[in-house]
Amino acid sequence: MDDLALQLRGYRLTTAHILYHMPDHPGVLQTFLWQKLDLVPDLPGLRRFLDFWQREIEGPLHSVTVAAGSLIKPVTFQHVGVSVTLN
């Protein structure tokens, strides 16, 4: 299914900022960004990814911050009060 069809079915662009401990240096945090279209608020895609992470990747999770927004929204025009002349 293409992105537009997914958005029409309720999927939203979801970004997860993941902090995890490095396996060789547990006192050091590393960052990873995950971004996909996902269903909000249940986030099944992100949950599958985090389950995979905990099962397969050695770096233990520290924290996950999630943000989601809609990609489809009405067009808005705003007057900025600037006039530009091109020759």
ZALUM-575725 format. One record per atom (N, C-alpha, C): y, z, x; atom name; residue in one letter. Coordinates in steps of 0.1 Angstrom, whole numbers, plus 2048, in hexadecimal, padded with zeros to 3 digits. Each point is the difference from the previous one (the first is absolute). Layout:
N
SITE    py    pz    px   atomo   residuo
SITE     Y     Z     X      CA         A
...
END
This chain:
87
SITE    py    pz    px   atomo   residuo
SITE   7F4   800   808       N         M
SITE   80C   800   7F8      CA         M
SITE   80C   800   809       C         M
SITE   80A   7F8   7FD       N         D
SITE   80D   800   808      CA         D
SITE   809   80C   7FD       C         D
SITE   809   801   809       N         D
SITE   809   80C   7FF      CA         D
SITE   808   801   7F3       C         D
SITE   805   7F5   7FB       N         L
SITE   808   800   7F4      CA         L
SITE   7F7   805   7F4       C         L
SITE   7F4   7FB   7FF       N         A
SITE   7F6   804   7F6      CA         A
SITE   7FD   80F   801       C         A
SITE   7FF   805   80C       N         L
SITE   7FD   80E   802      CA         L
SITE   80C   809   7FB       C         L
SITE   80C   7FB   803       N         Q
SITE   80C   807   7FC      CA         Q
SITE   802   801   7F1       C         Q
SITE   7FC   7F5   7FA       N         L
SITE   801   7FF   7F1      CA         L
SITE   7F6   809   7FA       C         L
SITE   7F5   804   807       N         R
SITE   7F6   809   7FB      CA         R
SITE   803   80F   804       C         R
SITE   80C   802   806       N         G
SITE   804   80E   803      CA         G
SITE   7FF   804   80E       C         G
SITE   7FC   7F8   809       N         Y
SITE   7FF   803   80E      CA         Y
SITE   80E   800   806       C         Y
SITE   803   809   809       N         R
SITE   80D   802   807      CA         R
SITE   7FE   800   80F       C         R
SITE   80A   7FC   807       N         L
SITE   800   800   80E      CA         L
SITE   800   80F   804       C         L
SITE   7F5   804   807       N         T
SITE   7FF   80E   804      CA         T
SITE   7FF   801   80F       C         T
SITE   808   809   806       N         T
SITE   800   803   80E      CA         T
SITE   7FC   80E   803       C         T
SITE   7F6   802   809       N         A
SITE   7FC   80D   804      CA         A
SITE   803   802   80F       C         A
SITE   808   80B   803       N         H
SITE   802   803   80E      CA         H
SITE   7F6   80B   804       C         H
SITE   7F7   7FD   808       N         I
SITE   7F5   808   804      CA         I
SITE   802   806   80E       C         I
SITE   800   80D   801       N         L
SITE   800   807   80D      CA         L
SITE   7F2   805   803       C         L
SITE   7FC   7FE   80C       N         Y
SITE   7F2   805   803      CA         Y
SITE   800   805   80E       C         Y
SITE   7F6   808   803       N         H
SITE   7FF   806   80E      CA         H
SITE   7F8   7F6   808       C         H
SITE   804   7FD   80C       N         M
SITE   7F9   7F8   809      CA         M
SITE   7F3   806   804       C         M
SITE   7F5   7F9   800       N         P
SITE   7F3   806   803      CA         P
SITE   7FF   806   80E       C         P
SITE   806   7FA   80A       N         D
SITE   7FF   805   80E      CA         D
SITE   80B   80A   803       C         D
SITE   80B   801   7F8       N         H
SITE   80A   809   802      CA         H
SITE   804   806   7F2       C         H
SITE   7F9   80A   7FC       N         P
SITE   802   805   7F2      CA         P
SITE   80E   806   7FD       C         P
SITE   807   804   80B       N         G
SITE   80D   805   7FE      CA         G
SITE   80B   7F5   7FE       C         G
SITE   7FC   7F3   801       N         V
SITE   809   7F5   7FF      CA         V
SITE   7FE   7F9   7F3       C         V
SITE   80B   7FE   7F8       N         L
SITE   7FF   7F9   7F4      CA         L
SITE   804   7F1   802       C         L
SITE   7F8   7F7   7F9       N         Q
SITE   803   7F2   800      CA         Q
SITE   803   7FC   7F2       C         Q
SITE   807   7F5   7FE       N         T
SITE   804   7FB   7F3      CA         T
SITE   7F9   7F3   7FD       C         T
SITE   7FD   7FE   7F3       N         F
SITE   7FA   7F3   7FB      CA         F
SITE   807   7FD   7F3       C         F
SITE   804   7F4   7FD       N         L
SITE   805   7FC   7F4      CA         L
SITE   7F6   7F7   7F8       C         L
SITE   7FD   803   7F4       N         W
SITE   7F8   7F9   7F7      CA         W
SITE   808   7FA   7F5       C         W
SITE   7FF   7F3   7FD       N         Q
SITE   808   7FB   7F5      CA         Q
SITE   7F8   7F5   7F8       C         Q
SITE   7FE   802   7F4       N         K
SITE   7F9   7F7   7F7      CA         K
SITE   805   801   7F2       C         K
SITE   7FC   7F7   7F7       N         L
SITE   803   801   7F2      CA         L
SITE   7F5   80A   7FB       C         L
SITE   804   80A   7F8       N         D
SITE   7F6   80A   7FB      CA         D
SITE   805   805   7F2       C         D
SITE   7F7   805   7F9       N         L
SITE   803   806   7F3      CA         L
SITE   806   80E   801       C         L
SITE   80C   802   7FB       N         V
SITE   807   80D   800      CA         V
SITE   7FD   806   7F3       C         V
SITE   7FD   80D   7FE       N         P
SITE   800   80A   80A      CA         P
SITE   7F3   803   806       C         P
SITE   7F5   7FA   7FC       N         D
SITE   7F2   803   804      CA         D
SITE   7FE   7FC   80F       C         D
SITE   805   7F5   804       N         L
SITE   7FF   7FB   80E      CA         L
SITE   7F2   7FE   804       C         L
SITE   7F8   7F8   7F9       N         P
SITE   7F1   7FF   804      CA         P
SITE   7FF   7F9   80D       C         P
SITE   808   7F6   804       N         G
SITE   7FF   7FA   80D      CA         G
SITE   803   809   80B       C         G
SITE   80A   808   7FF       N         L
SITE   804   809   80B      CA         L
SITE   7F5   80B   801       C         L
SITE   7FB   805   7F5       N         R
SITE   7F5   80A   800      CA         R
SITE   7F3   7FA   807       C         R
SITE   7FD   7F4   7FD       N         R
SITE   7F5   7F9   807      CA         R
SITE   802   800   80F       C         R
SITE   80D   7FC   804       N         F
SITE   803   7FF   80E      CA         F
SITE   7FF   80D   807       C         F
SITE   806   80B   7F9       N         L
SITE   7FF   80D   806      CA         L
SITE   7F2   806   801       C         L
SITE   7F8   7FC   7F6       N         D
SITE   7F1   804   801      CA         D
SITE   7FA   7F9   80C       C         D
SITE   803   7F3   802       N         F
SITE   7FA   7F9   80B      CA         F
SITE   805   806   80D       C         F
SITE   80D   804   801       N         W
SITE   806   806   80C      CA         W
SITE   7F8   80D   803       C         W
SITE   7FE   808   7F7       N         Q
SITE   7FA   80D   803      CA         Q
SITE   7F1   7FE   803       C         Q
SITE   7FA   7F6   7FB       N         R
SITE   7F2   7FD   803      CA         R
SITE   7FE   7F9   80E       C         R
SITE   808   7F7   803       N         E
SITE   7FE   7F7   80B      CA         E
SITE   809   802   80D       C         E
SITE   80C   805   7FE       N         I
SITE   809   801   80B      CA         I
SITE   801   80E   805       C         I
SITE   800   802   80D       N         E
SITE   7FF   80D   807      CA         E
SITE   80D   808   7FE       C         E
SITE   80C   7FA   7FF       N         G
SITE   80C   807   7FF      CA         G
SITE   802   807   7F3       C         G
SITE   7FF   80E   800       N         P
SITE   802   807   7F3      CA         P
SITE   80E   7FF   7FA       C         P
SITE   801   7FF   7F3       N         L
SITE   80C   7FE   7FA      CA         L
SITE   809   80D   800       C         L
SITE   80D   7FE   802       N         H
SITE   809   80C   800      CA         H
SITE   807   800   7F3       C         H
SITE   806   7F4   7FC       N         S
SITE   807   800   7F3      CA         S
SITE   802   7F1   7FC       C         S
SITE   802   7FE   7F3       N         V
SITE   802   7F3   7FA      CA         V
SITE   80B   800   7F7       C         V
SITE   80A   7F8   802       N         T
SITE   80C   7FF   7F7      CA         T
SITE   800   7F3   7F9       C         T
SITE   801   7FF   7F3       N         V
SITE   7FE   7F4   7F8      CA         V
SITE   80D   7FD   7F9       C         V
SITE   804   7F3   801       N         A
SITE   80B   7FB   7F8      CA         A
SITE   7FC   7F3   7F9       C         A
SITE   804   7FE   7F3       N         A
SITE   7FC   7F4   7F9      CA         A
SITE   80D   7FB   7F8       C         A
SITE   801   7F3   7FF       N         G
SITE   80B   7FB   7F9      CA         G
SITE   7FC   7F3   7F9       C         G
SITE   807   7FC   7F6       N         S
SITE   7FD   7F4   7F9      CA         S
SITE   806   7F4   807       C         S
SITE   7F8   7F5   801       N         L
SITE   805   7F4   806      CA         L
SITE   807   7F7   7F5       C         L
SITE   7FB   801   7F4       N         I
SITE   806   7F8   7F5      CA         I
SITE   80A   808   7F9       C         I
SITE   80D   7FC   800       N         K
SITE   80A   806   7F9      CA         K
SITE   80B   7F6   7FD       C         K
SITE   808   803   7F6       N         P
SITE   80A   7F6   7FC      CA         P
SITE   80A   7FE   80B       C         P
SITE   805   7F4   801       N         V
SITE   80A   7FC   809      CA         V
SITE   80E   806   7FD       C         V
SITE   806   806   80A       N         T
SITE   80D   806   7FE      CA         T
SITE   80A   7F9   809       C         T
SITE   80C   7FE   7FA       N         F
SITE   80B   7FA   808      CA         F
SITE   80B   80B   801       C         F
SITE   806   800   80C       N         Q
SITE   80B   80A   802      CA         Q
SITE   80B   7F9   807       C         Q
SITE   80C   802   7FA       N         H
SITE   80C   7FB   807      CA         H
SITE   804   809   80C       C         H
SITE   801   7F9   80C       N         V
SITE   803   808   80B      CA         V
SITE   80F   800   804       C         V
SITE   808   7F8   7FA       N         G
SITE   80E   800   803      CA         G
SITE   804   7FA   80D       C         G
SITE   7F8   7F6   804       N         V
SITE   803   7F9   80D      CA         V
SITE   801   7F1   7FD       C         V
SITE   80A   7FA   806       N         S
SITE   802   7F2   7FF      CA         S
SITE   7FE   7F9   80E       C         S
SITE   7F8   7F6   801       N         V
SITE   7FD   7FA   80C      CA         V
SITE   803   7F1   7FF       C         V
SITE   808   7FA   809       N         T
SITE   803   7F2   800      CA         T
SITE   7F9   7F9   80B       C         T
SITE   7F9   7F6   7FC       N         L
SITE   7F9   7F8   80A      CA         L
SITE   807   7F2   801       C         L
SITE   801   7FB   80C       N         N
SITE   806   7F3   802      CA         N
SITE   7F6   7F5   7FF       C         N
END
